[in-house]
């Protein structure tokens, strides 16, 4: 098991200690760090997905409002 040492603002430390009084602060810190890592991975996956989705946008043919309207009406009674 590793030891982590980093600085946080005093008000954050005090709020953390008040919020998690009488709890295992090491376990709580580890869980918060796990969640932060997972969130960072999620954000990276989202950014990559958006990049892939929008990659060809500049090369796509522009469609007019009239073409969109016509496409919506195709096959409707």
Secondary structure per residue as TSV (DSSP state, phi and psi in degrees):
chain	resnum	aa	ss	phi	psi
A	1	X	-	360.0	138.3
A	2	X	-	-95.1	156.9
A	3	X	-	-107.6	134.2
A	4	X	-	-115.2	134.5
A	5	X	-	-131.7	115.0
A	6	X	-	-147.6	161.0
A	7	X	-	-98.0	142.1
A	8	X	-	-133.9	156.2
A	9	X	-	-59.2	147.3
A	10	X	H	-55.4	-42.2
A	11	X	H	-65.5	-31.0
A	12	X	H	-69.5	-44.9
A	13	X	H	-60.2	-45.0
A	14	X	H	-64.6	-42.6
A	15	X	H	-64.7	-41.3
A	16	X	H	-61.3	-47.9
A	17	X	H	-62.8	-39.6
A	18	X	H	-66.5	-44.7
A	19	X	H	-66.1	-39.0
A	20	X	T	-111.7	31.4
A	21	X	T	-57.2	142.2
A	22	X	T	63.4	20.3
A	23	X	S	-119.5	162.7
A	24	X	-	-75.1	98.3
A	25	X	H	-66.6	-29.0
A	26	X	H	-65.8	-43.7
A	27	X	H	-65.9	-39.9
A	28	X	H	-65.4	-44.8
A	29	X	H	-61.0	-42.8
A	30	X	H	-62.4	-42.2
A	31	X	H	-66.2	-41.3
A	32	X	H	-62.9	-38.3
A	33	X	H	-67.4	-40.6
A	34	X	H	-58.9	-45.7
A	35	X	H	-63.1	-39.1
A	36	X	H	-64.4	-40.2
A	37	X	H	-63.9	-46.6
A	38	X	H	-62.0	-41.2
A	39	X	H	-63.8	-41.1
A	40	X	H	-63.0	-40.2
A	41	X	H	-64.4	-41.9
A	42	X	H	-61.0	-44.9
A	43	X	H	-62.2	-39.8
A	44	X	H	-64.4	-43.1
A	45	X	H	-63.8	-41.5
A	46	X	H	-61.9	-45.3
A	47	X	H	-62.0	-41.2
A	48	X	H	-66.3	-41.0
A	49	X	H	-63.1	-43.3
A	50	X	H	-64.1	-38.6
A	51	X	H	-62.0	-43.6
A	52	X	H	-66.1	-41.0
A	53	X	H	-65.8	-35.6
A	54	X	H	-98.9	-0.4
A	55	X	T	-53.2	-47.4
A	56	X	T	-91.4	3.9
A	57	X	G	-55.1	-40.9
A	58	X	G	-67.1	-21.2
A	59	X	G	-101.6	-1.8
A	60	X	S	-79.5	148.7
A	61	X	-	-70.6	134.8
A	62	X	-	-74.1	141.2
A	63	X	-	-112.3	134.1
A	64	X	-	-80.0	162.7
A	65	X	H	-59.0	-38.7
A	66	X	H	-63.2	-40.9
A	67	X	H	-65.7	-39.3
A	68	X	H	-64.2	-47.8
A	69	X	H	-58.7	-44.4
A	70	X	H	-62.7	-41.2
A	71	X	H	-64.5	-35.7
A	72	X	H	-68.4	-29.4
A	73	X	H	-90.6	-11.7
A	74	X	T	-61.2	126.7
A	75	X	T	81.4	0.3
A	76	X	-	-86.1	146.6
A	77	X	-	-69.4	360.0
